Amino acid sequence: QVQVVESGGGLVQPGGSLRLSCAASGKFFNRYVMGWYRQAPGKQRELVAAITSGGSTNYADSVKGRFTISRDNAKNTAYLQMNSLKPEDTAVYSCNARVALVNYWGQGTQVTVSS
């Protein structure tokens, strides 16, 4: 069983920045595919960004050039740096760790972009 815990959400003004962190348990973190998803009220959950064990990344078109996903295997932690935030980025952001085709989810963290 892999435990996944997110942190770093909050309220930020448009144009501001936030960094989300995702800590995942287990001694094989370097093999996990880590992903950030978000779900806004009334909308389906969508993939925001993902990073493979080898460091390859992919992003939703809506966040390309503004968000950066990274990982620190020594700390068992993945990050999502979010810059130039927009009101439409408001959502609950959840971290996913995929291990051997099994998905583990965190509880989610609220990000609100508002003036």
Protein Blocks (a to p, Z undefined) as FASTA:
>chain_A
ZZdddehiacddehiacddddddedjklmmpccddddddehiacddfbdcdfkopacddf
klgokaccdddfklopacdddehiafklgccddddddeehiacddebjaddddZZ
